Amino acid sequence: MENRLEPRSNALPWRYAAIAAGLLVSLWLLRQALMPFFVAMILAYLLGPLVDRLSRYTRRTVAVASILLFTIGLTAALLAWLVPFLYDQTVRLPASLPKWRALLDQKLTPLAQAHPYWADRIRQSIEGIDLGGAWGGILKAGSGLLQFFLSALTLILVPLILYHLLEGGQSMLQFLKGLVPPRHQARAQAMAQDINERLGGYIRGQLAVALVMSLLHGLAFQLLGVPYAWLLGCVAGFFNLIPYSPYLVALLPALVLVGLEGMGAGQLVLVAGVFTGVQKIEALYLTPVWVGRASKLHSLEVLLALIAFGHWFGLLGLLFAVPLMVCVRVVLERLLEDYRQTPWFTEETPTR
């Protein structure tokens, strides 16, 4: 009898699938500890093009070291200028709370005369507010949050990881490419290149939008006489990383501060109108031109990403929602191309 060789299956052996699943679960469980790697990857997208250009004229190691030293020096200079200014506004904030409480009580006096029952309920609520305790709780929570981010980022490790990513990024990519079966390498490389281009453009565009929006909002608040203008401007600018959130975290506090300062309804409308106008500049020009063309995401896809990844991963999911959606979009586009090339899709309807 002839020994017939059984055809070999192209299916991935179960043990490798189990290892891959285990790695994904490990990434999920260690997502907080891996935060420095995520931050370093984002910075690598930002600094990678500069390193590539400089490496044309010198060794890549020298180019990476030069770009890192320049970036660290520039960041230190900006922080040395910006942090004391914002810190001064933050420190003066609790000192203004008693004045705002008095102003609020003064504004409620006509209401108290017209509606004594509801005014009494509101007064009891106001008197029950412990401003010192509330501000202490805010500072404690902010300190804990800051400490969390500092420990998660492990600032000493981020530059080290970033150096290795920039200096040995190509060898890492070659290693990952070697894990892909040869018959799929061309498609995998095309997909990875597409994701890389879109993510790089998105990250660089978002950073530029955040800086410009911080400047525009801070300048607008300053000209309109809003208290703590530049602090609110920076909050509004960098919260653009989470779409639609500046209205809640910057506009609402600005309106409250303007109202407590005794400005009229016209000033409130003007602040809201100018803020909305600046946001429209971001929505109609900055994000579509600087970010949208790179990510190629529809606004509905952005909303879906924020809801889904925010629900699954919390604050971390909100920050990385759009980059993750970019990856999902590229994969789905490739799968859709495969679907349209299947015989089931291309087969014509038989004529009778």
C-alpha positions as YAML, in Angstrom:
chain: A
units: angstrom
residues:
- id: 1
  name: MET
  ca: [0.00, 0.00, 0.00]
- id: 2
  name: GLU
  ca: [1.19, 3.46, -0.83]
- id: 3
  name: ASN
  ca: [1.72, 5.89, 1.97]
- id: 4
  name: ARG
  ca: [-0.09, 9.04, 1.08]
- id: 5
  name: LEU
  ca: [0.99, 12.23, 2.75]
- id: 6
  name: GLU
  ca: [-1.86, 14.14, 4.29]
- id: 7
  name: PRO
  ca: [-2.15, 17.71, 3.08]
- id: 8
  name: ARG
  ca: [-0.70, 20.21, 5.48]
- id: 9
  name: SER
  ca: [-3.09, 22.69, 6.96]
- id: 10
  name: ASN
  ca: [-2.46, 26.43, 6.76]
- id: 11
  name: ALA
  ca: [-4.25, 26.92, 10.05]
- id: 12
  name: LEU
  ca: [-2.23, 28.42, 12.89]
- id: 13
  name: PRO
  ca: [-1.29, 25.70, 15.42]
- id: 14
  name: TRP
  ca: [-3.35, 26.02, 18.57]
- id: 15
  name: ARG
  ca: [-0.34, 26.42, 20.84]
- id: 16
  name: TYR
  ca: [0.80, 29.56, 18.98]
- id: 17
  name: ALA
  ca: [-2.72, 30.93, 19.07]
- id: 18
  name: ALA
  ca: [-2.77, 30.29, 22.83]
- id: 19
  name: ILE
  ca: [0.57, 32.09, 23.24]
- id: 20
  name: ALA
  ca: [-0.71, 35.08, 21.25]
- id: 21
  name: ALA
  ca: [-3.88, 35.20, 23.36]
- id: 22
  name: GLY
  ca: [-1.77, 35.03, 26.52]
- id: 23
  name: LEU
  ca: [0.36, 37.95, 25.34]
- id: 24
  name: LEU
  ca: [-2.75, 40.03, 24.65]
- id: 25
  name: VAL
  ca: [-4.12, 39.25, 28.11]
- id: 26
  name: SER
  ca: [-0.75, 40.18, 29.64]
- id: 27
  name: LEU
  ca: [-0.78, 43.51, 27.80]
- id: 28
  name: TRP
  ca: [-4.26, 44.15, 29.16]
- id: 29
  name: LEU
  ca: [-3.30, 43.33, 32.74]
- id: 30
  name: LEU
  ca: [-0.07, 45.36, 32.54]
- id: 31
  name: ARG
  ca: [-1.54, 48.33, 30.65]
- id: 32
  name: GLN
  ca: [-0.80, 50.76, 33.52]
- id: 33
  name: ALA
  ca: [2.77, 49.55, 33.99]
- id: 34
  name: LEU
  ca: [3.34, 49.79, 30.23]
- id: 35
  name: MET
  ca: [2.34, 53.46, 30.16]
- id: 36
  name: PRO
  ca: [5.98, 54.63, 29.66]
- id: 37
  name: PHE
  ca: [6.17, 52.49, 26.50]
- id: 38
  name: PHE
  ca: [2.94, 54.01, 25.16]
- id: 39
  name: VAL
  ca: [4.21, 57.54, 25.83]
- id: 40
  name: ALA
  ca: [7.58, 56.73, 24.25]
- id: 41
  name: MET
  ca: [5.85, 55.35, 21.16]
- id: 42
  name: ILE
  ca: [3.85, 58.58, 20.77]
- id: 43
  name: LEU
  ca: [7.01, 60.66, 21.14]
- id: 44
  name: ALA
  ca: [8.75, 58.39, 18.63]
- id: 45
  name: TYR
  ca: [6.04, 59.23, 16.09]
- id: 46
  name: LEU
  ca: [6.65, 62.93, 16.72]
- id: 47
  name: LEU
  ca: [10.44, 62.86, 16.63]
- id: 48
  name: GLY
  ca: [10.97, 60.07, 14.11]
- id: 49
  name: PRO
  ca: [10.84, 62.29, 10.99]
- id: 50
  name: LEU
  ca: [13.38, 64.71, 12.50]
- id: 51
  name: VAL
  ca: [15.74, 61.85, 13.31]
- id: 52
  name: ASP
  ca: [15.39, 60.43, 9.79]
- id: 53
  name: ARG
  ca: [16.29, 63.78, 8.22]
- id: 54
  name: LEU
  ca: [19.24, 64.43, 10.51]
- id: 55
  name: SER
  ca: [20.56, 60.87, 10.08]
- id: 56
  name: ARG
  ca: [21.15, 61.64, 6.38]
- id: 57
  name: TYR
  ca: [24.09, 63.82, 7.42]
- id: 58
  name: THR
  ca: [25.43, 61.91, 10.43]
- id: 59
  name: ARG
  ca: [25.23, 58.58, 12.20]
- id: 60
  name: ARG
  ca: [21.78, 57.65, 13.47]
- id: 61
  name: THR
  ca: [23.04, 57.34, 17.05]
- id: 62
  name: VAL
  ca: [24.31, 60.92, 16.97]
- id: 63
  name: ALA
  ca: [21.10, 62.09, 15.33]
- id: 64
  name: VAL
  ca: [18.93, 60.43, 18.00]
- id: 65
  name: ALA
  ca: [21.04, 61.82, 20.86]
- id: 66
  name: SER
  ca: [20.99, 65.32, 19.38]
- id: 67
  name: ILE
  ca: [17.23, 65.36, 18.84]
- id: 68
  name: LEU
  ca: [16.59, 64.00, 22.35]
- id: 69
  name: LEU
  ca: [18.86, 66.55, 24.02]
- id: 70
  name: PHE
  ca: [17.28, 69.38, 22.06]
- id: 71
  name: THR
  ca: [13.76, 68.17, 22.90]
- id: 72
  name: ILE
  ca: [14.54, 67.77, 26.62]
- id: 73
  name: GLY
  ca: [16.12, 71.23, 26.75]
- id: 74
  name: LEU
  ca: [13.20, 72.86, 24.92]
- id: 75
  name: THR
  ca: [10.67, 71.11, 27.17]
- id: 76
  name: ALA
  ca: [12.55, 72.17, 30.30]
- id: 77
  name: ALA
  ca: [12.67, 75.78, 29.11]
- id: 78
  name: LEU
  ca: [8.92, 75.81, 28.35]
- id: 79
  name: LEU
  ca: [8.08, 74.28, 31.71]
- id: 80
  name: ALA
  ca: [10.36, 76.73, 33.53]
- id: 81
  name: TRP
  ca: [8.43, 79.58, 31.90]
- id: 82
  name: LEU
  ca: [4.91, 78.16, 31.95]
- id: 83
  name: VAL
  ca: [4.63, 76.23, 35.23]
- id: 84
  name: PRO
  ca: [5.30, 79.18, 37.63]
- id: 85
  name: PHE
  ca: [2.75, 81.29, 35.75]
- id: 86
  name: LEU
  ca: [0.02, 78.64, 35.88]
- id: 87
  name: TYR
  ca: [0.96, 77.70, 39.44]
- id: 88
  name: ASP
  ca: [0.47, 81.30, 40.54]
- id: 89
  name: GLN
  ca: [-3.04, 81.32, 39.10]
- id: 90
  name: THR
  ca: [-3.79, 77.96, 40.71]
- id: 91
  name: VAL
  ca: [-2.59, 79.14, 44.14]
- id: 92
  name: ARG
  ca: [-4.68, 82.33, 43.94]
- id: 93
  name: LEU
  ca: [-7.79, 80.31, 43.11]
- id: 94
  name: PRO
  ca: [-8.70, 79.19, 46.70]
- id: 95
  name: ALA
  ca: [-8.15, 82.73, 48.00]
- id: 96
  name: SER
  ca: [-10.94, 83.92, 45.70]
- id: 97
  name: LEU
  ca: [-13.48, 81.34, 46.88]
- id: 98
  name: PRO
  ca: [-14.81, 83.39, 49.87]
- id: 99
  name: LYS
  ca: [-15.29, 86.43, 47.62]
- id: 100
  name: TRP
  ca: [-17.21, 84.36, 45.08]
- id: 101
  name: ARG
  ca: [-19.34, 82.89, 47.85]
- id: 102
  name: ALA
  ca: [-20.22, 86.41, 49.02]
- id: 103
  name: LEU
  ca: [-21.03, 87.47, 45.47]
- id: 104
  name: LEU
  ca: [-23.22, 84.42, 45.00]
- id: 105
  name: ASP
  ca: [-25.06, 85.18, 48.23]
- id: 106
  name: GLN
  ca: [-25.51, 88.78, 47.11]
- id: 107
  name: LYS
  ca: [-26.97, 87.71, 43.79]
- id: 108
  name: LEU
  ca: [-29.40, 85.40, 45.56]
- id: 109
  name: THR
  ca: [-30.77, 88.17, 47.80]
- id: 110
  name: PRO
  ca: [-33.51, 89.28, 45.34]
- id: 111
  name: LEU
  ca: [-34.47, 85.66, 44.92]
- id: 112
  name: ALA
  ca: [-34.64, 85.27, 48.72]
- id: 113
  name: GLN
  ca: [-37.07, 88.17, 49.01]
- id: 114
  name: ALA
  ca: [-39.31, 86.83, 46.25]
- id: 115
  name: HIS
  ca: [-39.15, 83.13, 47.14]
- id: 116
  name: PRO
  ca: [-38.25, 82.73, 50.83]
- id: 117
  name: TYR
  ca: [-38.80, 78.97, 50.93]
- id: 118
  name: TRP
  ca: [-36.47, 78.12, 48.05]
- id: 119
  name: ALA
  ca: [-33.99, 80.77, 49.13]
- id: 120
  name: ASP
  ca: [-33.80, 79.18, 52.56]
- id: 121
  name: ARG
  ca: [-33.11, 75.79, 51.01]
- id: 122
  name: ILE
  ca: [-30.38, 77.27, 48.76]
- id: 123
  name: ARG
  ca: [-28.82, 79.16, 51.68]
- id: 124
  name: GLN
  ca: [-28.65, 75.98, 53.73]
- id: 125
  name: SER
  ca: [-26.92, 74.25, 50.84]
- id: 126
  name: ILE
  ca: [-24.41, 77.07, 50.45]
- id: 127
  name: GLU
  ca: [-23.66, 77.21, 54.17]
- id: 128
  name: GLY
  ca: [-23.13, 73.47, 54.17]
- id: 129
  name: ILE
  ca: [-20.29, 73.79, 51.68]
- id: 130
  name: ASP
  ca: [-16.90, 73.55, 53.38]
- id: 131
  name: LEU
  ca: [-14.74, 75.55, 50.98]
- id: 132
  name: GLY
  ca: [-11.52, 74.70, 52.77]
- id: 133
  name: GLY
  ca: [-12.35, 71.02, 52.90]
- id: 134
  name: ALA
  ca: [-13.55, 71.00, 49.29]
- id: 135
  name: TRP
  ca: [-10.41, 72.72, 48.04]
- id: 136
  name: GLY
  ca: [-8.25, 70.46, 50.16]
- id: 137
  name: GLY
  ca: [-10.01, 67.46, 48.65]
- id: 138
  name: ILE
  ca: [-9.43, 68.85, 45.15]
- id: 139
  name: LEU
  ca: [-5.74, 69.38, 45.88]
- id: 140
  name: LYS
  ca: [-5.46, 65.94, 47.40]
- id: 141
  name: ALA
  ca: [-7.16, 64.36, 44.41]
- id: 142
  name: GLY
  ca: [-5.02, 66.40, 42.02]
- id: 143
  name: SER
  ca: [-1.88, 65.45, 43.91]
- id: 144
  name: GLY
  ca: [-2.88, 61.81, 43.84]
- id: 145
  name: LEU
  ca: [-3.64, 62.02, 40.13]
- id: 146
  name: LEU
  ca: [-0.34, 63.75, 39.44]
- id: 147
  name: GLN
  ca: [1.50, 61.17, 41.51]
- id: 148
  name: PHE
  ca: [-0.28, 58.42, 39.60]
- id: 149
  name: PHE
  ca: [0.82, 59.81, 36.26]
- id: 150
  name: LEU
  ca: [4.35, 60.41, 37.44]
- id: 151
  name: SER
  ca: [4.66, 56.88, 38.74]
- id: 152
  name: ALA
  ca: [2.95, 55.44, 35.66]
- id: 153
  name: LEU
  ca: [5.04, 57.35, 33.19]
- id: 154
  name: THR
  ca: [8.24, 56.69, 35.12]
- id: 155
  name: LEU
  ca: [9.80, 59.80, 33.64]
- id: 156
  name: ILE
  ca: [13.31, 58.43, 33.86]
- id: 157
  name: LEU
  ca: [12.38, 55.45, 31.69]
- id: 158
  name: VAL
  ca: [10.55, 57.36, 28.97]
- id: 159
  name: PRO
  ca: [13.68, 59.01, 27.43]
- id: 160
  name: LEU
  ca: [15.55, 55.70, 27.66]
- id: 161
  name: ILE
  ca: [12.76, 53.78, 25.92]
- id: 162
  name: LEU
  ca: [12.39, 56.58, 23.39]
- id: 163
  name: TYR
  ca: [16.11, 56.44, 22.59]
- id: 164
  name: HIS
  ca: [15.94, 52.71, 21.84]
- id: 165
  name: LEU
  ca: [12.80, 53.12, 19.75]
- id: 166
  name: LEU
  ca: [14.37, 55.84, 17.63]
- id: 167
  name: GLU
  ca: [17.80, 54.21, 17.37]
- id: 168
  name: GLY
  ca: [16.73, 50.59, 16.88]
- id: 169
  name: GLY
  ca: [13.25, 51.00, 15.52]
- id: 170
  name: GLN
  ca: [14.08, 49.51, 12.13]
- id: 171
  name: SER
  ca: [15.58, 46.35, 13.63]
- id: 172
  name: MET
  ca: [12.49, 45.92, 15.81]
- id: 173
  name: LEU
  ca: [10.26, 46.26, 12.77]
- id: 174
  name: GLN
  ca: [12.35, 43.68, 10.92]
- id: 175
  name: PHE
  ca: [11.97, 41.28, 13.84]
- id: 176
  name: LEU
  ca: [8.20, 41.71, 13.85]
- id: 177
  name: LYS
  ca: [8.13, 41.30, 10.09]
- id: 178
  name: GLY
  ca: [9.99, 38.01, 10.46]
- id: 179
  name: LEU
  ca: [7.13, 36.68, 12.61]
- id: 180
  name: VAL
  ca: [4.69, 37.11, 9.73]
- id: 181
  name: PRO
  ca: [4.38, 34.17, 7.31]
- id: 182
  name: PRO
  ca: [6.15, 34.97, 4.01]
- id: 183
  name: ARG
  ca: [2.92, 34.66, 2.01]
- id: 184
  name: HIS
  ca: [1.36, 37.45, 4.12]
- id: 185
  name: GLN
  ca: [4.35, 39.76, 4.54]
- id: 186
  name: ALA
  ca: [3.53, 42.08, 1.64]
- id: 187
  name: ARG
  ca: [-0.01, 42.68, 2.89]
- id: 188
  name: ALA
  ca: [1.10, 43.02, 6.50]
- id: 189
  name: GLN
  ca: [3.78, 45.53, 5.53]
- id: 190
  name: ALA
  ca: [1.30, 47.59, 3.52]
- id: 191
  name: MET
  ca: [-1.13, 47.58, 6.45]
- id: 192
  name: ALA
  ca: [1.57, 48.55, 8.95]
- id: 193
  name: GLN
  ca: [2.79, 51.35, 6.70]
- id: 194
  name: ASP
  ca: [-0.75, 52.70, 6.35]
- id: 195
  name: ILE
  ca: [-1.28, 52.63, 10.12]
- id: 196
  name: ASN
  ca: [2.10, 54.26, 10.70]
- id: 197
  name: GLU
  ca: [1.39, 57.12, 8.30]
- id: 198
  name: ARG
  ca: [-2.06, 57.80, 9.70]
- id: 199
  name: LEU
  ca: [-1.01, 57.60, 13.34]
- id: 200
  name: GLY
  ca: [2.03, 59.79, 12.78]
- id: 201
  name: GLY
  ca: [-0.03, 62.44, 11.04]
- id: 202
  name: TYR
  ca: [-2.74, 62.26, 13.67]
- id: 203
  name: ILE
  ca: [-0.40, 62.62, 16.65]
- id: 204
  name: ARG
  ca: [1.59, 65.48, 15.13]
- id: 205
  name: GLY
  ca: [-1.62, 67.21, 14.04]
- id: 206
  name: GLN
  ca: [-3.29, 66.84, 17.44]
- id: 207
  name: LEU
  ca: [-0.29, 68.30, 19.24]
- id: 208
  name: ALA
  ca: [-0.24, 71.30, 16.90]
- id: 209
  name: VAL
  ca: [-4.01, 71.80, 17.33]
- id: 210
  name: ALA
  ca: [-3.69, 71.63, 21.15]
- id: 211
  name: LEU
  ca: [-0.95, 74.28, 21.19]
- id: 212
  name: VAL
  ca: [-2.78, 76.64, 18.83]
- id: 213
  name: MET
  ca: [-6.11, 76.22, 20.65]
- id: 214
  name: SER
  ca: [-4.44, 76.89, 24.02]
- id: 215
  name: LEU
  ca: [-3.03, 80.13, 22.63]
- id: 216
  name: LEU
  ca: [-6.30, 81.22, 20.98]
- id: 217
  name: HIS
  ca: [-8.48, 80.43, 24.01]
- id: 218
  name: GLY
  ca: [-6.06, 82.02, 26.46]
- id: 219
  name: LEU
  ca: [-5.83, 85.18, 24.36]
- id: 220
  name: ALA
  ca: [-9.62, 85.34, 23.92]
- id: 221
  name: PHE
  ca: [-10.26, 84.89, 27.65]
- id: 222
  name: GLN
  ca: [-7.62, 87.50, 28.48]
- id: 223
  name: LEU
  ca: [-9.16, 90.10, 26.13]
- id: 224
  name: LEU
  ca: [-12.65, 89.40, 27.50]
- id: 225
  name: GLY
  ca: [-11.53, 89.80, 31.10]
- id: 226
  name: VAL
  ca: [-12.18, 86.22, 32.19]
- id: 227
  name: PRO
  ca: [-10.39, 85.38, 35.47]
- id: 228
  name: TYR
  ca: [-7.58, 82.85, 35.19]
- id: 229
  name: ALA
  ca: [-7.66, 83.27, 31.42]
- id: 230
  name: TRP
  ca: [-4.48, 81.40, 30.51]
- id: 231
  name: LEU
  ca: [-5.15, 78.57, 32.94]
- id: 232
  name: LEU
  ca: [-8.56, 78.00, 31.35]
- id: 233
  name: GLY
  ca: [-7.03, 78.46, 27.90]
- id: 234
  name: CYS
  ca: [-4.50, 75.68, 28.46]
- id: 235
  name: VAL
  ca: [-7.24, 73.43, 29.83]
- id: 236
  name: ALA
  ca: [-9.42, 74.11, 26.79]
- id: 237
  name: GLY
  ca: [-6.56, 73.60, 24.35]
- id: 238
  name: PHE
  ca: [-5.23, 70.30, 25.61]
- id: 239
  name: PHE
  ca: [-8.67, 68.86, 26.37]
- id: 240
  name: ASN
  ca: [-9.24, 69.04, 22.61]
- id: 241
  name: LEU
  ca: [-7.49, 65.66, 22.66]
- id: 242
  name: ILE
  ca: [-10.89, 64.44, 23.93]
- id: 243
  name: PRO
  ca: [-13.37, 65.88, 21.40]
- id: 244
  name: TYR
  ca: [-16.24, 68.06, 22.70]
- id: 245
  name: SER
  ca: [-14.87, 68.12, 26.27]
- id: 246
  name: PRO
  ca: [-13.62, 71.79, 26.29]
- id: 247
  name: TYR
  ca: [-17.21, 73.02, 26.53]
- id: 248
  name: LEU
  ca: [-17.55, 71.24, 29.87]
- id: 249
  name: VAL
  ca: [-14.09, 71.70, 31.42]
- id: 250
  name: ALA
  ca: [-13.33, 75.25, 30.18]
- id: 251
  name: LEU
  ca: [-16.42, 77.12, 28.94]
- id: 252
  name: LEU
  ca: [-18.64, 76.23, 31.91]
- id: 253
  name: PRO
  ca: [-16.05, 77.35, 34.54]
- id: 254
  name: ALA
  ca: [-15.39, 80.51, 32.51]
- id: 255
  name: LEU
  ca: [-19.10, 81.42, 32.50]
- id: 256
  name: VAL
  ca: [-19.35, 80.76, 36.24]
- id: 257
  name: LEU
  ca: [-16.31, 82.95, 36.95]
- id: 258
  name: VAL
  ca: [-17.61, 85.76, 34.72]
- id: 259
  name: GLY
  ca: [-21.01, 85.60, 36.43]
- id: 260
  name: LEU
  ca: [-19.48, 85.70, 39.91]
- id: 261
  name: GLU
  ca: [-17.35, 88.69, 38.93]
- id: 262
  name: GLY
  ca: [-20.58, 90.63, 38.42]
- id: 263
  name: MET
  ca: [-20.51, 90.87, 34.65]
- id: 264
  name: GLY
  ca: [-23.85, 91.09, 32.89]
- id: 265
  name: ALA
  ca: [-25.71, 88.69, 30.65]
- id: 266
  name: GLY
  ca: [-24.24, 90.37, 27.58]
- id: 267
  name: GLN
  ca: [-20.72, 89.52, 28.72]
- id: 268
  name: LEU
  ca: [-21.76, 85.92, 29.35]
- id: 269
  name: VAL
  ca: [-23.16, 85.66, 25.83]
- id: 270
  name: LEU
  ca: [-20.01, 87.26, 24.42]
- id: 271
  name: VAL
  ca: [-17.72, 84.79, 26.23]
- id: 272
  name: ALA
  ca: [-19.83, 81.85, 25.08]
- id: 273
  name: GLY
  ca: [-19.93, 83.17, 21.52]
- id: 274
  name: VAL
  ca: [-16.19, 83.81, 21.28]
- id: 275
  name: PHE
  ca: [-15.42, 80.41, 22.81]
- id: 276
  name: THR
  ca: [-17.74, 78.69, 20.34]
- id: 277
  name: GLY
  ca: [-16.17, 80.66, 17.49]
- id: 278
  name: VAL
  ca: [-12.68, 79.51, 18.45]
- id: 279
  name: GLN
  ca: [-13.97, 75.94, 18.67]
- id: 280
  name: LYS
  ca: [-15.44, 76.30, 15.18]
- id: 281
  name: ILE
  ca: [-12.02, 77.33, 13.89]
- id: 282
  name: GLU
  ca: [-10.72, 74.04, 15.26]
- id: 283
  name: ALA
  ca: [-13.69, 72.04, 13.92]
- id: 284
  name: LEU
  ca: [-13.85, 73.60, 10.45]
- id: 285
  name: TYR
  ca: [-10.18, 74.11, 9.66]
- id: 286
  name: LEU
  ca: [-7.52, 72.98, 12.15]
- id: 287
  name: THR
  ca: [-8.72, 69.44, 12.82]
- id: 288
  name: PRO
  ca: [-9.93, 68.64, 9.26]
- id: 289
  name: VAL
  ca: [-6.73, 69.95, 7.65]
- id: 290
  name: TRP
  ca: [-4.09, 69.03, 10.25]
- id: 291
  name: VAL
  ca: [-5.67, 65.87, 11.69]
- id: 292
  name: GLY
  ca: [-8.59, 64.65, 9.60]
- id: 293
  name: ARG
  ca: [-6.63, 64.14, 6.39]
- id: 294
  name: ALA
  ca: [-4.14, 61.99, 8.24]
- id: 295
  name: SER
  ca: [-6.53, 59.86, 10.28]
- id: 296
  name: LYS
  ca: [-9.25, 59.66, 7.57]
- id: 297
  name: LEU
  ca: [-11.88, 59.18, 10.27]
- id: 298
  name: HIS
  ca: [-15.46, 60.40, 10.05]
- id: 299
  name: SER
  ca: [-16.84, 62.35, 13.02]
- id: 300
  name: LEU
  ca: [-19.27, 59.51, 13.75]
- id: 301
  name: GLU
  ca: [-16.35, 57.08, 13.91]
- id: 302
  name: VAL
  ca: [-14.65, 59.39, 16.41]
- id: 303
  name: LEU
  ca: [-17.79, 59.46, 18.58]
- id: 304
  name: LEU
  ca: [-18.09, 55.68, 18.40]
- id: 305
  name: ALA
  ca: [-14.44, 55.31, 19.42]
- id: 306
  name: LEU
  ca: [-14.86, 57.67, 22.39]
- id: 307
  name: ILE
  ca: [-17.93, 55.84, 23.65]
- id: 308
  name: ALA
  ca: [-16.57, 52.33, 23.13]
- id: 309
  name: PHE
  ca: [-12.97, 52.72, 24.29]
- id: 310
  name: GLY
  ca: [-13.95, 55.13, 27.07]
- id: 311
  name: HIS
  ca: [-16.41, 52.54, 28.39]
- id: 312
  name: TRP
  ca: [-13.82, 49.75, 28.20]
- id: 313
  name: PHE
  ca: [-10.67, 51.54, 29.39]
- id: 314
  name: GLY
  ca: [-11.86, 54.69, 31.19]
- id: 315
  name: LEU
  ca: [-9.70, 57.84, 30.93]
- id: 316
  name: LEU
  ca: [-6.93, 55.92, 29.21]
- id: 317
  name: GLY
  ca: [-9.43, 54.79, 26.59]
- id: 318
  name: LEU
  ca: [-10.57, 58.36, 25.95]
- id: 319
  name: LEU
  ca: [-6.99, 59.50, 25.36]
- id: 320
  name: PHE
  ca: [-6.16, 56.63, 23.00]
- id: 321
  name: ALA
  ca: [-9.63, 56.23, 21.45]
- id: 322
  name: VAL
  ca: [-8.86, 57.88, 18.11]
- id: 323
  name: PRO
  ca: [-5.42, 56.24, 17.59]
- id: 324
  name: LEU
  ca: [-6.98, 52.86, 18.34]
- id: 325
  name: MET
  ca: [-9.83, 53.63, 15.96]
- id: 326
  name: VAL
  ca: [-7.28, 54.45, 13.26]
- id: 327
  name: CYS
  ca: [-5.81, 50.96, 13.62]
- id: 328
  name: VAL
  ca: [-9.27, 49.38, 13.60]
- id: 329
  name: ARG
  ca: [-10.22, 51.39, 10.51]
- id: 330
  name: VAL
  ca: [-7.15, 50.25, 8.56]
- id: 331
  name: VAL
  ca: [-7.74, 46.59, 9.47]
- id: 332
  name: LEU
  ca: [-11.41, 46.81, 8.51]
- id: 333
  name: GLU
  ca: [-10.51, 48.41, 5.18]
- id: 334
  name: ARG
  ca: [-8.18, 45.50, 4.38]
- id: 335
  name: LEU
  ca: [-10.81, 42.96, 5.41]
- id: 336
  name: LEU
  ca: [-13.36, 44.75, 3.25]
- id: 337
  name: GLU
  ca: [-11.01, 44.52, 0.27]
- id: 338
  name: ASP
  ca: [-10.65, 40.78, 0.86]
- id: 339
  name: TYR
  ca: [-14.42, 40.41, 1.11]
- id: 340
  name: ARG
  ca: [-14.97, 42.17, -2.20]
- id: 341
  name: GLN
  ca: [-12.51, 39.80, -3.90]
- id: 342
  name: THR
  ca: [-14.17, 36.61, -2.66]
- id: 343
  name: PRO
  ca: [-15.96, 34.44, -5.27]
- id: 344
  name: TRP
  ca: [-19.19, 34.82, -3.29]
- id: 345
  name: PHE
  ca: [-19.06, 38.60, -3.86]
- id: 346
  name: THR
  ca: [-17.70, 38.68, -7.42]
- id: 347
  name: GLU
  ca: [-19.78, 35.80, -8.83]
- id: 348
  name: GLU
  ca: [-22.39, 37.06, -11.25]
- id: 349
  name: THR
  ca: [-26.04, 36.14, -10.95]
- id: 350
  name: PRO
  ca: [-26.75, 33.23, -13.33]
- id: 351
  name: THR
  ca: [-29.08, 34.08, -16.20]
- id: 352
  name: ARG
  ca: [-31.98, 31.83, -16.98]
...
